[in-house]
């Protein structure tokens, strides 16, 4: 069962899709699927990097800074 989504592309994008489809001998749907998979992988990579950076920002104190003011 396939889901469908309606969306609009600029005329130049449609022309590029048609040209690359002919050049690469690929179906436009397959090209769109591949492009979206690459986009999603890139976005996921950036989100993971951002989450790691945010996590590191919360834990970047050195030993002395962390224990400053704590009495033993």
Secondary structure, 3 states (H helix, E strand, C coil): CCCCCCCCCCHHHHHHHHHHHHHHCCCHHHHHHHHHHHHHHHHHHHHHHHHHHHHHHHCCCCHHHHHCCCCC
